[in-house]
Amino acid sequence: MSTAMGGNVVEFGQLKPGDHVELVHRVTVGVRSWTVNVRGRVLWTERRAQGLHFARTPDETTYCDLIVLERPDGERTTVCLDEFTRIHRV
């Protein structure tokens, strides 16, 4: 879940609670898109099974990788990763 952009790029599977990271995440809504940077301490990571809003075969399960972070001001935030999200160790 990360691309080679240089400097401390980390794969999702290498993260553990307590790691300090910065996520570079692209948000798209309709035709608009923008980049968001989120910094914080990893509280936990999770691969969550997702239910889709349309019928699929019963044996086809989709997953979402997510990271729950605690930001420097104490706020908690959850980021769902996609193939364009970059994770950098800080």
Order of alpha helices (4+ residues) and beta strands (2+ residues): beta-beta-beta-beta-beta
